[in-house]
Amino acid sequence: MKVTKFGGSSLASATQLEKVLNIVQSDPERHFVVVSAPGKRDGQDTKVTDALIKYYKEYISGKDVTASQEWIINRYQAMADELGFEAKSLTKIAKSIRDLANLPIEDNDFLYDTFLAAGEDNNAKLIAEYFSYKGLPARYVHPKKAGLLVSSEPGNARILPSSYDRIEELRNFDEVLVIPGFFGVTEDNQICTFSRGGSDITGSIIAAGVKADLYENFTDVDGIFAAHPGIIHKPHSISELTYREMRELAYAGFSVLHDEALLPAYRGRIPLVIKNTNNPSHPGTRIVLKHSGETLPVVGIAADDDFVSINISKYLMNREVGFGRKLLQILEELNIRWEHMPTGIDDVSVVLRGRELTPIKEEEILRQLNHNLEVDKAEIEHDLSIIMIVGENMKSHVGVAATATTALSQRNINLAMISQGASEVSVMFVVKTEQRNKALRALYDAFFRDEQSSQVAQ
């Protein structure tokens, strides 16, 4: 039994929907299909989700929303027309889109989520009808009926543990079930969306709930590469990753799969595979609990930008009881999340994402550090990037960090800091953003170019 999720690029047009139908029909084990909203058909096109955001902004501003409504409705109509069938669901889809403009604006914390969720919800209706029209019995299932009960946190919904027993009942249906991704329903019957990449999360939850044998995530790439193909020319493709490795890579910039999507499948011990809708015969990248065989010490290298470091020095800091707690309390009181904390004897740096800070918060942090914690020196450094080399097999190989630092040194790349967790799954390097691509190439060459050369020679 498989749960299969298709992203927006896989559902953007009639041509893509035909590919999706063929993929689902080709394997009778594909019993659950989770869908995103239609993506871009070409570089100049607009995603349905972006059109819904525009519609929402017009509505709350009191502007005329007719053009936005018609554009979204026509987008679904165009797909049905191109597929050559008269979709009865289009009447419901049109009403659903227009009815959004009748929702209360004041004191409605879930209005934005309700607008956004309409993209996935209406796409699921159309796709289920199309499957049935083409002879594949299918049923549209709203997340409420599917049992996707979530917390009342707009834009950041969390699945309620009690949902899984209800989701398991979906196994009793004979048809292919088409379920909209990205959102669930609160106990008060409000539409509430997951965070970014939310359709991946829905697919993972459904896979865990129905105890699937495999969770397939179809996108527009042949799996996952060892580094960003926009920076590295023809990077090495990864055939298998562990959940821990994927979590590290997703955190540090791999956008193929949302890192929160891993959790339900990981807890359910369900293998996951990233595949390409446009090349379904490619094996893709499998994500598993443990590697099935020998693997390289470093499986992937990821980079992400917009990091900031709060650098603090205080003589005899290590002898001061409670210094770390007081430091983190300053951040907590300002509602700031931190990411990493490399330390020395008299020095500590707190690395966080740039979006966590504002000029006012920066000023307050420095004020409290100087006056309350009486530090000798405090500064905030901007324009930093993190680069992570990832691999569960690193801990059994001597010299991985040495290879990395040597490669960076040879390219005259200055390291702002280096950090490795106790699990030894990853090593993190912090560099100035202007040197990020150069550093990524240096590390990739150090760990993969020789490997690729030997494979070519063989």
C-alpha positions in Angstrom: 0.0 0.0 0.0 1.5 3.3 -1.1 0.7 7.0 -0.4 1.6 9.1 -3.4 1.9 12.9 -3.2 2.2 15.1 -6.3 3.6 18.7 -6.1 2.3 21.8 -7.9 4.5 21.4 -11.0 3.2 17.9 -11.5 -0.4 19.2 -11.5 0.0 22.4 -13.4 -1.6 21.4 -16.7 -3.6 18.8 -18.6 -0.4 17.3 -19.9 0.9 16.9 -16.4 -2.4 15.5 -15.1 -2.2 12.8 -17.8 1.2 11.8 -16.5 -0.1 11.7 -13.0 -3.0 9.4 -14.1 -0.6 7.0 -15.8 1.6 6.9 -12.8 -1.3 6.1 -10.4 -2.8 3.6 -12.9 0.5 1.8 -13.4 0.6 0.5 -9.8 -2.5 -0.8 -8.0 -0.7 -0.3 -4.7 -1.0 3.5 -5.2 -4.2 3.7 -3.2 -3.9 7.2 -1.7 -3.1 10.3 -3.7 -2.3 13.7 -2.0 -2.3 16.7 -4.2 -1.0 20.3 -4.2 -2.6 23.3 -5.9 -1.7 23.7 -9.6 1.7 25.2 -10.1 3.2 27.3 -13.0 2.7 26.0 -16.5 5.7 28.1 -17.7 8.0 30.8 -16.4 5.5 33.6 -16.9 2.5 31.8 -15.4 1.1 32.3 -11.9 0.7 29.6 -9.3 -2.9 29.2 -8.1 -1.7 29.7 -4.6 -0.2 33.1 -5.5 -3.5 34.0 -7.3 -5.4 33.1 -4.1 -3.1 35.3 -2.0 -3.8 38.2 -4.4 -7.5 37.5 -4.2 -7.3 37.5 -0.3 -5.5 40.9 -0.3 -8.0 42.4 -2.6 -10.9 41.1 -0.5 -9.6 42.4 2.9 -8.8 45.7 1.2 -12.4 46.1 0.0 -11.4 46.0 -3.7 -13.2 44.4 -6.6 -12.3 40.7 -6.5 -14.2 39.6 -9.7 -11.2 39.4 -11.9 -9.2 37.3 -9.4 -12.2 35.0 -8.9 -12.6 34.4 -12.6 -8.9 33.8 -13.2 -8.8 31.1 -10.6 -12.0 29.4 -11.8 -10.9 29.6 -15.4 -7.6 27.9 -14.5 -9.5 24.8 -13.4 -11.8 25.1 -16.3 -8.9 25.2 -18.7 -7.5 22.0 -17.4 -10.8 20.2 -17.7 -11.2 21.5 -21.3 -7.7 20.4 -22.3 -8.4 17.0 -20.8 -11.5 16.7 -22.9 -14.1 16.0 -20.3 -17.1 17.9 -18.9 -16.3 18.2 -15.2 -19.3 18.3 -13.0 -17.1 19.4 -10.1 -16.4 22.7 -11.8 -19.8 24.0 -10.6 -18.7 23.3 -7.0 -15.2 24.6 -7.6 -16.6 27.9 -8.9 -19.0 28.3 -6.0 -16.2 27.5 -3.5 -13.9 30.2 -5.0 -16.7 32.8 -5.0 -17.9 32.0 -1.5 -14.5 32.9 -0.1 -15.6 36.5 -0.6 -18.5 36.0 1.8 -16.4 35.0 4.8 -16.1 37.4 7.8 -13.0 39.5 7.8 -13.1 40.8 11.4 -12.0 38.5 14.2 -11.3 35.7 11.7 -7.9 34.3 12.4 -8.3 31.5 9.9 -9.4 33.6 6.9 -6.0 33.6 5.2 -5.6 29.8 5.7 -9.1 29.3 4.2 -8.2 31.2 1.1 -4.9 29.4 0.6 -6.3 25.9 1.2 -8.8 26.4 -1.6 -6.1 25.7 -4.2 -5.4 22.2 -3.0 -9.0 21.5 -2.0 -10.5 22.3 -5.4 -7.7 20.6 -7.3 -8.4 17.4 -5.5 -12.1 17.6 -6.5 -11.1 17.9 -10.2 -8.5 15.2 -10.1 -10.7 12.7 -8.4 -13.4 13.3 -11.1 -10.8 13.0 -13.9 -9.5 9.7 -12.6 -13.0 8.3 -12.5 -13.8 9.6 -16.0 -10.7 7.7 -17.3 -11.8 4.5 -15.7 -9.9 4.6 -12.4 -12.4 4.6 -9.6 -11.5 7.5 -7.3 -13.1 9.5 -4.5 -12.3 13.0 -3.3 -11.9 13.1 0.5 -11.9 16.4 2.4 -9.3 16.5 5.2 -12.1 16.6 7.8 -13.5 13.4 6.6 -10.0 11.9 6.3 -9.5 12.6 10.0 -6.9 15.3 9.7 -7.7 17.1 12.9 -5.1 19.8 13.7 -4.2 22.3 16.3 -5.6 25.9 16.1 -2.4 27.5 14.9 -3.0 29.4 11.7 -0.2 28.9 9.2 1.5 26.4 11.5 -1.0 23.6 12.2 0.1 20.5 14.0 -1.6 17.1 13.7 -3.5 16.0 16.8 -2.4 12.5 18.0 -6.0 11.4 18.1 -6.2 11.8 14.3 -4.2 8.7 13.4 -6.8 6.2 14.5 -9.4 8.0 12.2 -6.9 8.2 9.3 -6.3 4.5 9.5 -10.0 3.9 8.7 -9.2 5.2 5.1 -7.8 1.7 4.5 -11.4 0.5 4.2 -12.2 2.4 1.0 -11.9 0.5 -2.3 -11.4 3.5 -4.6 -8.2 5.6 -5.0 -8.6 8.3 -2.5 -7.6 11.8 -3.6 -6.9 14.1 -0.6 -6.0 17.7 -0.7 -2.7 18.5 0.9 -1.5 21.5 3.0 -4.3 21.8 5.5 -6.4 20.1 8.2 -9.5 21.1 10.2 -9.5 22.2 13.8 -11.8 20.8 16.4 -13.9 24.0 15.9 -14.2 23.2 12.2 -11.8 25.8 11.0 -9.5 25.4 8.0 -5.9 25.6 9.3 -2.8 25.2 7.1 0.5 23.5 7.8 3.7 25.5 7.4 5.5 25.9 4.1 5.7 22.7 2.1 2.5 21.6 3.8 1.4 19.1 1.2 4.5 17.1 1.9 3.4 17.1 5.6 -0.1 15.9 4.6 1.3 13.0 2.6 3.6 12.0 5.5 0.7 12.1 8.0 -1.5 10.0 5.7 1.3 7.5 5.1 1.8 7.1 8.9 -1.9 6.9 9.6 -2.7 4.2 7.1 0.5 2.4 7.9 1.7 2.5 4.3 4.5 0.4 2.9 5.9 3.4 1.1 5.4 7.2 0.8 6.1 8.4 -2.7 6.8 12.1 -3.2 6.6 13.1 -6.9 8.2 16.3 -7.9 10.0 17.7 -11.0 13.5 16.3 -10.3 15.1 12.9 -10.4 15.5 12.6 -6.7 18.0 14.5 -4.6 21.5 15.6 -5.6 24.6 15.8 -3.4 24.7 19.6 -3.8 22.7 22.3 -5.4 22.7 21.8 -9.2 22.5 25.6 -9.7 25.9 25.9 -8.1 27.6 22.6 -8.8 27.7 21.4 -12.4 26.1 17.9 -12.8 26.2 17.0 -9.1 26.3 13.4 -7.9 22.8 11.9 -7.4 21.9 10.3 -4.1 20.2 6.9 -4.3 19.6 6.5 -0.6 19.5 8.7 2.5 18.6 8.1 6.1 15.9 10.2 7.8 18.6 11.8 9.9 20.7 12.8 6.9 17.7 14.1 5.1 16.6 16.2 8.1 20.1 17.8 8.2 20.1 18.5 4.5 16.6 19.9 4.5 17.4 22.2 7.4 20.4 23.5 5.6 18.8 24.4 2.3 17.7 21.3 0.4 14.2 22.4 -0.7 13.1 19.2 -2.4 11.3 18.1 0.8 10.1 20.1 3.7 11.9 18.9 6.9 8.7 18.8 9.0 7.3 16.3 6.5 9.9 13.7 7.6 8.6 13.4 11.2 5.3 11.4 10.7 6.9 9.0 8.3 10.0 8.7 10.4 7.9 7.8 13.5 5.8 5.4 11.5 9.1 3.8 10.1 7.8 4.2 6.6 10.3 4.4 3.7 10.0 7.5 1.5 11.1 8.0 -2.1 11.5 11.2 -4.1 10.6 10.6 -7.7 10.1 12.6 -10.9 6.6 12.9 -12.5 8.3 13.6 -15.8 10.6 10.6 -15.5 8.8 8.1 -13.3 11.0 5.1 -14.3 14.0 6.7 -12.6 14.5 5.1 -9.2 14.8 8.5 -7.4 16.1 8.9 -3.9 14.9 6.6 -1.1 14.8 7.8 2.5 15.1 5.0 5.0 15.8 4.4 8.7 19.2 2.8 8.0 21.4 2.5 5.0 20.9 -0.8 3.2 24.6 -1.1 2.3 28.0 0.7 2.3 27.9 4.5 1.6 30.2 7.4 1.3 31.3 9.2 4.5 29.6 12.4 3.2 26.4 11.9 1.3 25.5 15.5 0.7 26.5 19.1 1.1 23.9 21.9 1.8 24.1 25.6 2.1 21.7 28.2 3.4 21.9 32.0 3.7 20.7 34.9 5.9 22.3 33.9 9.2 23.5 36.2 11.9 25.9 35.6 14.8 25.8 37.3 18.2 29.5 37.1 19.3 30.2 37.5 23.0 33.4 37.6 25.0 33.8 37.7 28.8 36.9 36.8 30.8 36.3 33.8 33.0 32.9 33.2 31.4 33.3 29.5 32.0 33.4 30.0 35.8 30.2 32.1 35.9 27.3 29.9 36.9 24.1 30.6 35.0 25.7 32.7 32.2 24.3 30.6 29.4 20.8 30.6 30.9 20.8 34.4 31.3 22.0 34.8 27.7 19.3 32.6 26.3 16.7 34.2 28.5 17.4 37.5 26.8 16.6 35.9 23.5 13.5 34.1 24.9 12.1 37.4 26.3 12.4 38.9 22.8 10.7 35.9 21.2 13.9 35.0 19.3 14.8 31.4 18.3 18.4 30.4 18.1 20.0 27.8 15.8 23.6 27.0 17.0 25.8 28.0 19.9 29.6 27.3 19.4 31.6 28.1 22.5 35.1 28.7 23.8 36.4 29.2 27.3 35.7 32.9 27.4 33.7 33.2 24.2 30.3 32.2 22.9 28.5 32.8 19.6 24.8 32.4 19.1 23.8 31.8 15.5 20.3 32.5 14.4 18.4 33.3 11.2 18.4 36.9 10.1 14.6 37.0 10.0 14.5 36.7 13.8 16.1 40.1 14.3 15.0 43.7 13.9 17.1 46.8 14.5 15.2 47.4 17.7 15.8 43.8 18.9 19.5 44.0 18.0 19.9 47.2 20.1 18.1 45.6 23.0 20.2 42.5 22.9 23.5 44.5 22.9 22.2 46.7 25.7 21.3 43.8 28.0 24.6 42.0 27.2 26.6 45.0 28.2 24.6 46.2 31.2 23.0 43.1 32.6 25.6 40.4 31.8 28.5 42.9 31.9 30.3 41.2 28.9 33.7 42.5 27.7 32.7 42.5 24.1 29.5 42.0 22.2 28.8 42.4 18.5 26.3 41.2 15.9 27.7 39.9 12.6 25.5 39.8 9.5 25.6 38.3 6.0 26.6 34.8 7.1 25.9 31.4 5.4 26.0 27.9 6.9 27.4 25.0 4.9 26.8 21.5 6.2 28.5 18.3 5.2 26.2 15.4 6.1 26.6 11.7 6.4 25.9 9.1 9.1 29.0 7.2 8.0 31.3 10.1 8.9 31.8 8.9 12.5 33.5 5.7 11.2 35.9 7.6 8.9 38.9 9.5 10.3 39.8 12.8 8.8 36.5 14.1 7.3 36.7 17.4 9.1 40.4 17.7 8.1 39.6 17.1 4.5 36.9 19.8 4.6 39.0 22.4 6.3 42.0 21.7 4.0 39.8 22.2 1.0 38.5 25.5 2.3 42.0 26.7 3.2 43.3 25.9 -0.2 40.6 28.1 -1.8 41.4 31.0 0.7 38.0 30.7 2.4 37.9 32.0 5.9 35.9 30.1 8.5 33.9 32.2 10.9 33.2 29.1 13.0 32.9 25.3 12.9 30.5 23.1 14.8 29.7 19.4 15.1 26.9 17.8 17.1 27.3 14.8 19.3 25.6 12.5 16.8 28.3 13.2 14.2 25.8 13.2 11.4 26.9 16.6 10.2 29.6 19.2 10.4 28.6 22.8 10.1 30.8 25.6 8.7 29.9 29.3 8.9 31.3 31.6 6.2 30.6 35.0 4.8 27.8 34.8 2.3 30.0 36.2 -0.4 32.2 33.1 -0.2 29.3 30.6 0.1 29.4 29.3 -3.5 33.2 29.1 -3.6 33.1 27.2 -0.3 30.4 24.8 -1.6 32.4 24.0 -4.7 35.6 23.4 -2.7 33.8 21.0 -0.4 32.1 19.2 -3.3 35.3 18.7 -5.1 37.0 17.4 -2.0 34.3 14.7 -1.3 32.8 13.9 -4.7 35.0 14.7 -7.7 37.5 11.9 -7.0 34.6 9.5 -6.4 32.9 10.5 -9.7 36.3 10.2 -11.5 36.9 6.7 -10.2 33.3 5.6 -11.3 34.0 7.0 -14.8 37.3 5.1 -14.9 35.6 1.9 -13.9 
